[in-house]
């Protein structure tokens, strides 16, 4: 009977270990797939939240994707500039330049939002534009909660694995 229980515990442990290894091994391919899933989820979420008609969606999504790409470019500009500042050897001029660049990029972001707000008004209503801002925040919150839940589940799995190993060592 003890051997059957040990075998059963070993099988369960092996299965959970294999699943955890798969979750830990993130390749560029799995990262790309995850991003595509998030992109698809964003499209569905925002389309539903805004109540876009097929005609609106056809015109809205190219504009929205263009806006998101330009926002990403602005963020990447700051990140690249931030990499050039050495935190261990602070250079006041570099830090001031980074602050100035950050402010300039924020202004560019505001100008970009104004420009695309005007473009979007030709496609969707003002109420839908207001709802878009909230939908983006809600989607971001939802994704963060899902990632936190996944991390928590992985921690629980790891704790379960460690506990089983300790129990196994005690019995031997």
Secondary structure, DSSP 8 states (H G I E B T S, - for coil): -HHHHHHHHHHHHHHHHHHHHHHH---HHHHHHHHHHHHHHHHHHHHHHHT--HHHHHHHHHHHHHHHHHHHHHHHHHHHHHHTS-TTS--HHHHHHHHHHHHHHHHHHHHHHHHHHHHHHTTS-HHHHHHHHHHHHHHHHHHHHHHHHHHHHHHHHHHHHHHHHHHHHHH-
